[in-house]
Amino acid sequence: MVIVEGARPSRGNVHGMLTKWLHERGIRGWHLHVASMASISLCISLWIRAKTVDQDERGNAERRALFVGLWPPTIWLIGDSLEKHD
């Protein structure tokens, strides 16, 4: 690898910048793992609630539950990155 003077740093270090920023603010990996599990619980409760609303609102309620269901893997992986940062 050739390092050119005045060149911009590679974008490969952006990942480290996020975990460093979160770590400096006191957030640890287990915090995000708990948040991930909580979002799974939220998704399940929204899904159950979607079954109790009337037919006109059911589609929107199910979409909301599915949207929240997309959060846990992302939050969990950020937590794993923070654990590796320690």
C-alpha positions as CSV (number, residue, x, y, z in Angstrom):
1,M,0.0,0.0,0.0
2,V,1.4,3.4,-1.0
3,I,0.7,6.2,1.3
4,V,0.4,9.6,-0.4
5,E,1.1,12.7,1.6
6,G,-2.0,14.8,2.0
7,A,-4.3,11.9,0.9
8,R,-7.6,11.3,2.7
9,P,-7.8,8.4,5.2
10,S,-9.6,5.3,3.9
11,R,-13.3,4.9,4.6
12,G,-12.5,1.5,6.2
13,N,-12.0,3.3,9.5
14,V,-15.5,4.7,9.7
15,H,-16.6,1.6,11.6
16,G,-14.1,2.2,14.3
17,M,-15.1,5.8,14.5
18,L,-18.7,4.9,15.4
19,T,-17.7,2.4,18.1
20,K,-15.2,4.8,19.5
21,W,-17.8,7.6,19.7
22,L,-20.4,5.3,21.4
23,H,-17.7,3.9,23.8
24,E,-16.6,7.4,24.8
25,R,-20.2,8.2,25.7
26,G,-20.4,5.3,28.1
27,I,-22.4,2.9,25.9
28,R,-21.3,-0.7,26.2
29,G,-22.0,-3.7,24.1
30,W,-24.4,-5.2,26.6
31,H,-26.5,-2.0,26.6
32,L,-27.2,-2.5,22.9
33,H,-27.8,-6.3,23.4
34,V,-30.5,-5.4,26.0
35,A,-31.9,-2.8,23.6
36,S,-32.0,-5.4,20.8
37,M,-33.9,-7.9,23.0
38,A,-36.3,-5.1,24.1
39,S,-37.0,-4.3,20.4
40,I,-37.9,-7.9,19.8
41,S,-40.3,-7.7,22.7
42,L,-41.7,-4.5,21.3
43,C,-42.1,-6.1,17.9
44,I,-44.0,-9.1,19.3
45,S,-46.3,-6.9,21.4
46,L,-47.0,-4.7,18.3
47,W,-47.8,-7.8,16.3
48,I,-50.2,-9.1,18.9
49,R,-51.8,-5.7,19.2
50,A,-52.2,-5.6,15.4
51,K,-54.5,-8.7,15.7
52,T,-56.8,-6.8,18.1
53,V,-57.4,-3.7,15.9
54,D,-60.2,-3.5,13.3
55,Q,-59.6,-4.6,9.7
56,D,-59.1,-1.0,8.4
57,E,-56.1,-0.3,10.7
58,R,-54.6,-3.8,10.8
59,G,-52.3,-3.4,7.7
60,N,-50.7,-0.3,9.1
61,A,-50.3,-1.9,12.6
62,E,-48.7,-5.0,11.0
63,R,-46.3,-2.8,9.0
64,R,-45.3,-1.0,12.1
65,A,-44.5,-4.3,13.8
66,L,-42.5,-5.5,10.9
67,F,-40.5,-2.2,10.8
68,V,-39.6,-2.5,14.4
69,G,-38.7,-6.1,13.7
70,L,-35.9,-4.9,11.5
71,W,-34.1,-3.2,14.3
72,P,-32.8,-6.1,16.5
73,P,-30.1,-7.5,14.1
74,T,-28.6,-4.0,13.5
75,I,-28.6,-3.1,17.2
76,W,-27.1,-6.5,18.1
77,L,-24.3,-6.2,15.6
78,I,-23.4,-2.7,16.8
79,G,-23.3,-4.1,20.3
80,D,-20.9,-6.9,19.1
81,S,-18.7,-4.2,17.5
82,L,-18.6,-2.3,20.8
83,E,-17.5,-5.5,22.7
84,K,-14.7,-6.0,20.2
85,H,-13.7,-2.3,20.8
86,D,-13.1,-2.9,24.5
